[in-house]
């Protein structure tokens, strides 16, 4: 209904552009292929007519990246998320919460594509220091970064015993802080506890091998 309201307006009309983005997002859950076509068209229009509004273009890019990820077009997702993160750093700096969250998305894409070393280094050296300094150790983004680092260390087929111990230590800290900040029944706390159990079980198997 929103899209039909503005369909007849010029392509340069901001309300029409916004309605196009809403349409793409609404289609993503049930018809992702169609959603991608709409979102890519919305991104192209944003770049053509509102290139001066870099934040608007970034939002459109992010929507395309999310849709590509849902379609498991992972290589394309990685390329776009690299571009998004680089733009966020240039616009807002490495310590901005939005930059850190986009960095987390990029790191997740790296790990999903088994880029273990790059993902681990990116999380540990580039994302976590500014997150801890600007957001604090108890912030959900910082905790998510730490958990992703532990998962990357744990899932890396070339991980050493020291890597596994590091992953366990990280997850112990994450679980402790999630329990304190969010409570023991929070879904993120429960997820962290499951991750910690998995790391411990894997370490036991490695030690007994």
C-alpha positions as CSV (number, residue, x, y, z in Angstrom):
1,X,0.0,0.0,0.0
2,X,2.8,2.4,0.9
3,X,4.6,1.8,-2.5
4,X,1.4,2.2,-4.5
5,X,0.7,5.5,-2.8
6,X,4.0,7.0,-4.2
7,X,4.4,4.9,-7.4
8,X,3.3,7.7,-9.7
9,X,5.7,10.3,-8.3
10,X,9.0,11.2,-10.0
11,X,12.0,8.9,-9.3
12,X,13.7,11.9,-7.6
13,X,10.9,12.1,-5.0
14,X,12.3,11.2,-1.6
15,X,9.0,9.7,-0.4
16,X,8.9,7.4,-3.4
17,X,12.4,6.3,-2.7
18,X,11.6,5.6,0.9
19,X,8.5,3.6,-0.1
20,X,10.7,1.5,-2.4
21,X,13.0,0.7,0.4
22,X,10.1,-0.3,2.7
23,X,8.7,-2.5,-0.1
24,X,12.1,-4.3,-0.5
25,X,12.3,-4.9,3.3
26,X,8.8,-6.2,3.5
27,X,9.5,-8.7,0.7
28,X,12.8,-10.0,2.2
29,X,11.2,-12.6,4.5
30,X,8.9,-14.3,2.1
31,X,10.2,-13.5,-1.4
32,X,13.9,-12.7,-1.0
33,X,14.8,-12.9,-4.7
34,X,12.2,-10.2,-5.5
35,X,13.3,-8.2,-2.5
36,X,16.9,-8.2,-3.7
37,X,15.8,-6.7,-7.1
38,X,13.8,-4.0,-5.4
39,X,16.6,-3.2,-2.9
40,X,19.3,-3.1,-5.6
41,X,17.1,-0.7,-7.6
42,X,16.6,1.4,-4.5
43,X,20.4,1.5,-3.9
44,X,21.1,2.5,-7.5
45,X,18.6,5.3,-7.2
46,X,20.1,6.4,-3.9
47,X,23.6,6.5,-5.5
48,X,22.3,8.4,-8.5
49,X,20.1,11.0,-6.9
50,X,21.2,11.2,-3.3
51,X,24.9,10.5,-3.4
52,X,25.5,13.5,-1.3
53,X,23.6,11.8,1.6
54,X,26.2,9.1,2.4
55,X,24.2,7.9,5.4
56,X,21.2,7.2,3.1
57,X,23.4,5.3,0.7
58,X,24.9,3.3,3.6
59,X,21.4,2.3,4.8
60,X,20.5,1.1,1.3
61,X,23.8,-0.8,1.0
62,X,23.2,-2.5,4.3
63,X,19.7,-3.6,3.3
64,X,21.2,-5.2,0.1
65,X,23.9,-6.9,2.2
66,X,21.3,-8.4,4.6
67,X,19.2,-9.7,1.7
68,X,22.3,-11.2,0.0
69,X,23.2,-12.9,3.2
70,X,19.7,-14.4,3.6
71,X,20.1,-15.7,0.0
72,X,23.4,-17.2,1.1
73,X,25.3,-15.2,-1.6
74,X,28.1,-14.9,0.9
75,X,31.0,-13.7,-1.4
76,X,28.9,-10.8,-2.5
77,X,27.8,-10.1,1.0
78,X,31.4,-9.9,2.1
79,X,32.4,-7.5,-0.7
80,X,29.5,-5.2,0.2
81,X,30.2,-5.3,3.9
82,X,33.8,-4.5,3.4
83,X,32.7,-1.4,1.5
84,X,30.1,-0.4,4.2
85,X,32.7,-0.7,7.0
86,X,35.3,1.3,5.1
87,X,32.7,4.1,4.6
88,X,31.6,4.0,8.2
89,X,35.2,4.4,9.4
90,X,35.8,7.3,7.0
91,X,32.5,9.0,8.0
92,X,32.3,8.4,11.8
93,X,35.6,6.8,12.9
94,X,36.4,3.4,14.4
95,X,34.9,4.1,17.8
96,X,31.4,5.0,16.6
97,X,28.8,2.4,17.7
98,X,27.4,2.0,14.1
99,X,30.9,1.5,12.8
100,X,31.6,-1.2,15.4
101,X,28.3,-3.0,14.6
102,X,29.1,-2.9,10.9
103,X,32.5,-4.3,11.7
104,X,30.9,-7.1,13.6
105,X,28.7,-7.9,10.5
106,X,31.9,-7.9,8.4
107,X,33.7,-10.2,10.8
108,X,30.7,-12.6,10.8
109,X,30.9,-12.7,7.0
110,X,34.7,-13.5,7.2
111,X,34.1,-16.3,9.7
112,X,31.2,-17.7,7.7
113,X,33.5,-18.0,4.7
114,X,36.2,-19.7,6.8
115,X,38.5,-16.7,6.6
116,X,39.6,-17.6,10.1
117,X,42.9,-15.7,10.4
118,X,41.5,-12.5,8.9
119,X,38.4,-12.7,11.0
120,X,40.2,-13.4,14.2
121,X,42.7,-10.6,13.6
122,X,40.0,-8.1,12.6
123,X,38.0,-8.9,15.7
124,X,40.9,-8.9,18.2
125,X,43.0,-6.0,16.8
126,X,40.7,-3.6,15.0
127,X,37.2,-4.0,16.6
128,X,37.5,-4.9,20.2
129,X,40.0,-2.2,21.4
130,X,37.7,0.7,20.3
131,X,34.6,-1.1,21.4
132,X,35.9,-1.6,24.9
133,X,37.1,2.0,25.1
134,X,34.1,3.7,23.7
135,X,31.2,1.4,24.6
136,X,32.6,-0.5,27.6
137,X,33.1,-4.1,28.3
138,X,29.4,-4.7,29.3
139,X,27.9,-3.3,26.1
140,X,26.0,-5.8,24.0
141,X,28.1,-5.0,20.9
142,X,31.4,-5.6,22.8
143,X,30.0,-8.9,24.2
144,X,29.0,-9.9,20.7
145,X,32.4,-9.1,19.4
146,X,34.1,-11.2,22.1
147,X,31.7,-14.1,21.5
148,X,32.4,-14.0,17.8
149,X,36.1,-14.0,18.5
150,X,35.8,-17.1,20.7
151,X,33.6,-18.9,18.1
152,X,36.2,-18.1,15.4
153,X,39.0,-19.5,17.5
154,X,37.0,-22.5,18.4
155,X,35.8,-23.3,14.9
156,X,39.2,-22.8,13.1
157,X,40.4,-26.3,12.1
158,X,44.0,-25.2,12.6
159,X,43.4,-23.8,16.2
160,X,46.0,-24.8,18.8
161,X,45.4,-25.8,22.4
162,X,46.3,-22.3,23.4
163,X,43.6,-21.0,21.0
164,X,41.0,-23.2,22.5
165,X,42.0,-22.2,26.0
166,X,41.8,-18.5,24.9
167,X,38.3,-19.2,23.4
168,X,37.2,-20.8,26.7
169,X,38.5,-17.9,28.8
170,X,36.8,-15.4,26.6
171,X,33.5,-17.2,26.8
172,X,33.7,-17.5,30.5
173,X,34.0,-13.7,30.7
174,X,31.2,-13.2,28.3
175,X,28.8,-15.5,30.2
176,X,29.7,-13.9,33.5
177,X,28.9,-10.4,32.2
178,X,25.8,-11.4,30.3
179,X,24.4,-13.0,33.4
180,X,25.1,-9.9,35.4
181,X,23.9,-7.4,32.8
182,X,21.0,-9.2,31.1
183,X,20.1,-11.9,33.7
184,X,20.4,-15.7,33.6
185,X,17.2,-16.2,31.5
186,X,18.0,-13.8,28.7
187,X,18.3,-15.5,25.3
188,X,21.8,-14.0,24.7
189,X,22.9,-15.4,28.1
190,X,21.6,-18.8,27.3
191,X,23.3,-18.7,23.9
192,X,26.6,-17.7,25.4
193,X,26.3,-20.6,27.9
194,X,25.7,-23.1,25.1
195,X,28.8,-21.7,23.3
196,X,30.9,-22.0,26.4
197,X,29.7,-25.6,26.9
198,X,30.6,-26.4,23.3
199,X,34.1,-25.0,23.7
200,X,34.7,-26.9,27.0
201,X,33.5,-30.2,25.5
202,X,35.7,-29.8,22.4
203,X,38.7,-29.0,24.7
204,X,38.0,-32.2,26.7
205,X,37.9,-34.3,23.5
206,X,41.2,-32.7,22.3
207,X,42.9,-33.2,25.6
208,X,41.8,-36.9,25.8
209,X,42.8,-37.7,22.2
